[in-house]
Amino acid sequence: MKRLFLLLLFGHFFFSTTTNAQETSPFEITLRRESLLLAGGVSVLAVGAYAYFHMNPSISDDLQRKNIFPMDRFAVDLSSEAMAVTSDITALLSIGLPFISMATSRKKEIVCQDMLMYIESICLIEGLTLLSKSVFKRPRPYAYRFDKSQNSRMNRSAISSFFSNHTAAAFNGAVFAGTVFQQRYPDSPWVKPIWIGGLILATATAIFRVTSGNHFPTDVLAGAVLGSFTGWLLPHIHRRGRSERGLSFMSGGSFSIGWRF
């Protein structure tokens, strides 16, 4: 919470001078579309959570290194609790990045727009992550190491390697933050720092998830691709005028200052 509070303060004091002049939102919120997106996202999340928490936590005792995809094999030899903790921190910072853009606006409806879009993206990426883990049931790298305790190898987490939740959430937050900030404040000198900083944090998360021994490279690669996609997709869907061009069947009234039906 302290880190998130510091992020909000940073965004408010350092970005407000360059962004407050542009308060017209490039995004549009429609009642019917948001209802469909939220219902869809929550449904995916609910199905994913149900499937994940009903997984059989058992794991095969004959796991063999030779059966791992060649580029992933080296991850079996990696293990670091410090890297695991560091990945938690970088992922949390990446997830908190969109709140910087929210902190720069003085209009509550703009903050609500960003918050709603971000919630939709989180529901979607978290649901897809849980579904993927429950379908593939891929053992984590440490499951191939028989020097690990039986308890750490015989649980639901041990067969939840694909794809990386930390990485997916980090890239979702980083790309969402960069996309929204750039669309709202295209002339701000902070556009590049937001993009570069976010992608560095997200990439670091992916690297730390591998070096910690929790994921294979293909796990974090898939998480990075899907997280980036959802982080870009939701702002793109909400671009002003987009509903008239490609999503008119979902339009149902919009609000820019308060709700208008």
Order of alpha helices (4+ residues) and beta strands (2+ residues): alpha-beta-alpha-alpha-alpha-alpha-alpha-alpha-alpha-alpha-alpha-beta
